[in-house]
Amino acid sequence: MVIRFFKSNQSATLIVIPVVALLLWLVTFTSAGSVTAEVRLPSPMGEGLGMRVVVWIGSHLLFNKITGLILLILQSMFLNYLVNKHEVLYKRSHLPAFIYCLLMSMMTPFLCLHSILIVNTFLLLVLDKILSLYKGVYPLKLVFDASFLISLCSIFFFNSLVMWLLLVFSLVILRPFSWREWVSALIGLILPYYFLSIYLLFVGRLGHFWTEQFPSYFTHDWIQINPIPSSAVFLFSMTGFLLLIAFNKLRKNYYKNMIKTRNFQSILMLYLLFALISLALLPELNSVHFTLLFVPISIFISYYFLSAKKQWWLDFLVLVWIGLIVLEHIS
């Protein structure tokens, strides 16, 4: 019943997404104290710049929660829009928005304006530009915009620069070779740091940044994984199980899909791979960092729910998943 409702392409279904998000975030509005997630996002401008921006935006507790909720709703709707716009799935639905809401609201540390929520906004825009390359309309502009957004995001979270490789592989998959497009990608990558250098020149920090501050980023320790709360183990296990059966369904149906769909699925797999690599390069890893993976994961799980035939089984999986989320929120 739940999955059948979100499989519908009626616009009225999308109105339910904000309600779902609000219900999942109720626990954070009824709890006292700060919920700002301490997410370390190292950047060449100094470790924790993304976190400082988040703290500045959400220094007021209620504003922090409301801003995070609104951003999640907008991201869910935009993700659903780009999946339907580019026909990433073989059928239009509102499952991607619903699944993304569930993933991004699984644990109480996720229920605030954290830094990865802002990073995901950049990466959703990048994904839209990349998928638009398939039609080949204004490719130079699309490549430049995608590269510029990745580079801009890397100033706040340097590891997101790994996602530039997603653009490179996407050019290989979706476009015939054109030196102009590759030059456009390089210019888009360099330009934000060029503007940053001009600013640093005026404030007298240019030499210090490029000779000391920037190189110091590459000297941090190997990754340290913080303990995951026991209440989250079942949630991550459930999500992992859904992802595995989604991959199995993708494998079975891969050659049944159109070439366009197969290309997009390959790009999403690369998105997941490079996001994992960017997390592996972090000096410290906690549960909130995994939300960086949730854009492609939500699309893969949506594909499974859209293509599987046993409705009772799908509803059972979703109800168990929601039940685990509720238990984590109230525990």
C-alpha positions as CSV (number, residue, x, y, z in Angstrom):
1,M,0.0,0.0,0.0
2,V,2.8,2.5,0.9
3,I,4.9,1.6,-2.1
4,R,1.9,1.6,-4.4
5,F,1.0,5.1,-3.3
6,F,4.5,6.5,-4.0
7,K,4.8,4.6,-7.3
8,S,2.0,6.9,-8.6
9,N,3.1,9.8,-10.8
10,Q,0.3,12.1,-9.7
11,S,1.5,15.4,-8.6
12,A,-0.7,15.2,-5.5
13,T,1.6,12.4,-4.2
14,L,4.5,14.8,-4.0
15,I,2.6,16.9,-1.5
16,V,2.9,14.1,1.0
17,I,6.7,14.2,0.9
18,P,6.9,17.3,3.2
19,V,4.5,15.6,5.6
20,V,6.6,12.5,5.7
21,A,9.8,14.6,6.3
22,L,8.0,16.6,9.1
23,L,6.8,13.4,10.8
24,L,10.3,11.9,10.7
25,W,11.8,15.1,12.2
26,L,9.2,15.5,14.9
27,V,11.6,14.0,17.5
28,T,14.1,16.9,16.9
29,F,11.4,19.5,17.4
30,T,10.2,17.9,20.7
31,S,13.7,17.4,22.1
32,A,15.7,20.0,24.0
33,G,19.3,21.0,23.5
34,S,21.5,21.5,20.6
35,V,21.3,19.1,17.7
36,T,24.1,20.5,15.6
37,A,26.1,17.6,14.2
38,E,29.8,17.9,14.8
39,V,30.9,16.8,11.3
40,R,34.5,17.4,10.5
41,L,34.9,18.4,6.9
42,P,38.6,19.2,6.2
43,S,39.1,21.9,3.5
44,P,42.1,23.9,2.2
45,M,40.7,26.9,3.9
46,G,41.1,25.3,7.2
47,E,39.6,22.2,8.8
48,G,35.9,22.6,9.7
49,L,35.1,25.5,7.4
50,G,31.9,23.8,6.4
51,M,31.0,23.2,10.0
52,R,31.6,26.9,10.9
53,V,29.3,27.9,8.1
54,V,26.6,25.6,9.4
55,V,27.1,26.9,13.0
56,W,26.8,30.4,11.7
57,I,23.6,29.7,9.7
58,G,22.0,27.6,12.4
59,S,23.3,29.2,15.6
60,H,19.7,29.6,16.7
61,L,18.5,26.1,17.7
62,L,15.0,26.3,16.2
63,F,16.3,28.0,13.0
64,N,18.8,25.2,12.7
65,K,16.1,22.5,12.7
66,I,13.7,24.4,10.4
67,T,16.5,25.2,7.9
68,G,17.7,21.6,7.8
69,L,14.1,20.3,7.3
70,I,13.4,22.7,4.5
71,L,16.7,21.9,2.8
72,L,15.9,18.2,3.0
73,I,12.4,18.6,1.5
74,L,13.8,20.7,-1.3
75,Q,16.6,18.2,-2.0
76,S,14.0,15.3,-2.0
77,M,11.8,17.1,-4.5
78,F,14.8,18.1,-6.7
79,L,16.2,14.6,-6.7
80,N,12.8,13.3,-7.8
81,Y,12.5,16.0,-10.4
82,L,15.9,15.1,-12.0
83,V,15.3,11.4,-11.9
84,N,12.0,11.8,-13.8
85,K,13.4,14.6,-16.0
86,H,16.3,12.5,-17.3
87,E,14.3,9.2,-17.1
88,V,16.9,7.6,-14.9
89,L,14.3,5.0,-13.9
90,Y,12.1,3.3,-16.5
91,K,9.0,4.7,-15.0
92,R,8.1,8.0,-13.4
93,S,7.2,7.9,-9.7
94,H,7.8,9.7,-6.4
95,L,9.8,6.8,-4.9
96,P,13.2,8.6,-5.0
97,A,11.9,11.5,-2.9
98,F,10.3,9.2,-0.4
99,I,13.4,6.9,-0.1
100,Y,15.8,9.9,0.2
101,C,13.6,11.3,3.0
102,L,13.8,8.0,4.9
103,L,17.6,7.7,4.4
104,M,18.3,11.3,5.4
105,S,16.1,10.9,8.5
106,M,17.2,7.5,9.7
107,M,19.1,8.7,12.8
108,T,18.7,11.5,15.2
109,P,22.2,13.0,14.4
110,F,20.9,13.5,10.8
111,L,18.0,15.6,12.0
112,C,19.7,19.0,11.8
113,L,21.5,21.4,9.4
114,H,24.7,19.4,9.1
115,S,27.5,20.1,6.7
116,I,26.9,17.0,4.4
117,L,23.4,18.3,3.8
118,I,24.9,21.4,2.2
119,V,27.4,19.3,0.3
120,N,24.6,17.1,-1.1
121,T,22.9,20.2,-2.5
122,F,26.0,20.9,-4.6
123,L,26.3,17.3,-5.7
124,L,22.6,17.1,-6.8
125,L,23.2,20.2,-9.0
126,V,26.3,18.5,-10.4
127,L,24.4,15.3,-11.1
128,D,21.7,17.2,-13.0
129,K,24.4,18.8,-15.2
130,I,26.1,15.5,-15.9
131,L,22.9,13.7,-16.8
132,S,21.9,16.6,-19.1
133,L,25.1,15.8,-21.2
134,Y,23.3,12.8,-22.7
135,K,21.1,15.1,-24.9
136,G,24.2,17.1,-25.9
137,V,22.5,20.5,-25.7
138,Y,25.1,23.2,-24.8
139,P,27.7,20.6,-23.6
140,L,30.4,23.2,-23.0
141,K,28.2,25.1,-20.6
142,L,27.1,21.9,-18.8
143,V,30.6,20.6,-18.4
144,F,31.9,24.0,-17.1
145,D,29.0,24.4,-14.7
146,A,29.4,20.9,-13.3
147,S,33.2,21.3,-12.9
148,F,32.8,24.8,-11.3
149,L,30.2,23.5,-8.8
150,I,32.5,20.6,-7.8
151,S,35.5,22.9,-7.4
152,L,33.4,25.4,-5.4
153,C,32.2,22.6,-3.1
154,S,35.8,21.4,-2.6
155,I,36.7,24.8,-1.0
156,F,34.3,23.8,1.8
157,F,34.9,20.0,1.7
158,F,38.1,19.3,-0.1
159,N,37.4,15.6,-0.5
160,S,34.5,16.3,-2.8
161,L,37.1,17.1,-5.4
162,V,37.2,13.4,-6.0
163,M,33.8,13.8,-7.6
164,W,35.5,15.6,-10.5
165,L,36.5,12.1,-11.6
166,L,32.7,11.4,-11.9
167,L,32.5,14.2,-14.5
168,V,35.6,12.9,-16.3
169,F,34.2,9.3,-16.5
170,S,30.7,10.7,-17.5
171,L,32.3,12.5,-20.4
172,V,33.8,9.2,-21.6
173,I,30.5,7.4,-21.2
174,L,28.1,10.0,-22.5
175,R,30.0,12.1,-25.0
176,P,32.3,11.6,-28.0
177,F,35.7,13.0,-27.4
178,S,35.9,16.8,-27.7
179,W,39.0,18.7,-26.5
180,R,36.8,21.8,-26.0
181,E,34.7,20.0,-23.4
182,W,37.8,18.7,-21.5
183,V,39.4,22.2,-21.5
184,S,36.0,23.6,-20.2
185,A,36.2,21.0,-17.4
186,L,39.7,22.1,-16.5
187,I,38.8,25.8,-16.5
188,G,35.7,25.2,-14.3
189,L,37.9,23.3,-11.9
190,I,40.6,26.0,-11.7
191,L,38.4,29.1,-11.7
192,P,37.1,29.0,-8.0
193,Y,40.6,28.7,-6.7
194,Y,41.7,31.5,-9.0
195,F,39.0,33.8,-7.4
196,L,40.0,32.5,-4.0
197,S,43.6,33.4,-4.7
198,I,42.6,37.0,-5.7
199,Y,40.7,37.3,-2.4
200,L,43.7,36.0,-0.4
201,L,46.0,38.4,-2.3
202,F,43.9,41.4,-1.1
203,V,43.9,40.2,2.5
204,G,47.6,39.4,2.4
205,R,47.3,35.6,2.9
206,L,48.1,34.3,-0.6
207,G,51.6,33.0,0.1
208,H,50.7,31.5,3.4
209,F,47.7,29.6,1.9
210,W,49.6,28.0,-1.0
211,T,52.9,27.3,0.7
212,E,51.7,26.3,4.2
213,Q,47.9,26.0,4.7
214,F,47.0,24.1,1.5
215,P,49.9,21.5,1.7
216,S,49.1,20.9,5.4
217,Y,45.8,19.4,4.4
218,F,47.6,16.4,2.9
219,T,49.5,15.6,6.1
220,H,46.5,14.5,8.3
221,D,46.4,11.1,9.9
222,W,44.8,8.0,8.5
223,I,41.1,7.6,8.9
224,Q,39.7,7.2,12.4
225,I,36.3,5.6,12.6
226,N,34.2,6.7,15.5
227,P,32.0,4.0,17.1
228,I,28.6,3.6,15.6
229,P,25.7,3.6,18.2
230,S,24.2,0.1,18.7
231,S,20.8,1.5,17.8
232,A,22.1,2.3,14.3
233,V,23.5,-1.1,13.6
234,F,20.1,-2.5,12.6
235,L,19.3,0.5,10.5
236,F,22.6,0.3,8.6
237,S,22.1,-3.4,8.2
238,M,18.6,-2.9,6.8
239,T,19.8,-0.3,4.4
240,G,22.6,-2.5,3.3
241,F,20.2,-5.4,2.7
242,L,17.9,-3.2,0.6
243,L,21.0,-2.0,-1.4
244,L,22.2,-5.6,-2.0
245,I,18.8,-6.8,-3.3
246,A,18.6,-3.6,-5.5
247,F,22.0,-4.4,-7.0
248,N,20.9,-7.9,-7.7
249,K,17.7,-6.6,-9.5
250,L,19.9,-4.2,-11.5
251,R,22.2,-7.0,-12.5
252,K,19.3,-9.2,-13.7
253,N,17.7,-6.4,-15.7
254,Y,20.8,-4.6,-16.9
255,Y,20.7,-5.7,-20.5
256,K,16.9,-5.4,-20.7
257,N,17.2,-1.6,-20.2
258,M,17.8,0.9,-22.9
259,I,21.4,2.1,-23.6
260,K,20.5,5.5,-22.0
261,T,19.3,3.8,-18.8
262,R,22.4,1.6,-18.6
263,N,24.7,4.6,-19.0
264,F,22.9,6.5,-16.2
265,Q,23.1,3.4,-14.0
266,S,26.8,3.2,-14.6
267,I,27.2,6.9,-13.7
268,L,25.3,6.4,-10.5
269,M,27.5,3.4,-9.6
270,L,30.6,5.6,-10.2
271,Y,28.9,8.3,-8.0
272,L,28.7,5.8,-5.2
273,L,32.2,4.6,-5.7
274,F,33.8,8.1,-5.7
275,A,31.7,9.2,-2.7
276,L,33.1,6.2,-0.8
277,I,36.6,7.1,-1.8
278,S,36.1,10.7,-0.6
279,L,34.9,9.3,2.7
280,A,37.9,6.9,2.9
281,L,40.2,10.0,2.7
282,L,38.7,11.7,5.7
283,P,40.8,11.9,8.9
284,E,37.7,11.0,11.0
285,L,34.5,9.2,10.0
286,N,31.2,9.0,11.8
287,S,27.6,8.0,11.0
288,V,26.6,11.5,9.6
289,H,29.3,11.3,6.9
290,F,27.5,8.3,5.3
291,T,24.7,10.6,4.2
292,L,27.1,11.6,1.3
293,L,26.2,8.2,-0.2
294,F,22.4,8.6,0.0
295,V,21.7,10.2,-3.4
296,P,22.7,7.2,-5.5
297,I,21.5,4.7,-2.9
298,S,18.0,6.2,-2.9
299,I,17.8,5.8,-6.7
300,F,19.0,2.2,-6.6
301,I,16.5,1.3,-3.8
302,S,13.8,3.1,-5.7
303,Y,14.6,1.0,-8.8
304,Y,14.1,-2.2,-6.8
305,F,10.8,-1.0,-5.3
306,L,9.6,0.1,-8.7
307,S,10.5,-3.2,-10.5
308,A,9.8,-5.9,-7.9
309,K,6.4,-7.6,-8.3
310,K,5.5,-8.9,-4.8
311,Q,3.6,-5.9,-3.3
312,W,3.2,-7.5,0.1
313,W,7.0,-8.0,0.3
314,L,7.7,-4.4,-0.6
315,D,5.3,-3.1,2.0
316,F,6.7,-5.4,4.6
317,L,10.3,-4.1,3.9
318,V,9.2,-0.5,4.1
319,L,7.2,-0.9,7.3
320,V,10.1,-2.8,9.0
321,W,12.5,0.0,7.8
322,I,10.2,2.7,9.1
323,G,9.7,0.8,12.4
324,L,13.5,0.6,12.9
325,I,13.8,4.4,12.2
326,V,11.1,5.2,14.8
327,L,12.8,2.9,17.4
328,E,16.1,4.7,16.8
329,H,14.4,8.1,17.2
330,I,12.7,7.3,20.5
331,S,15.6,5.2,22.0
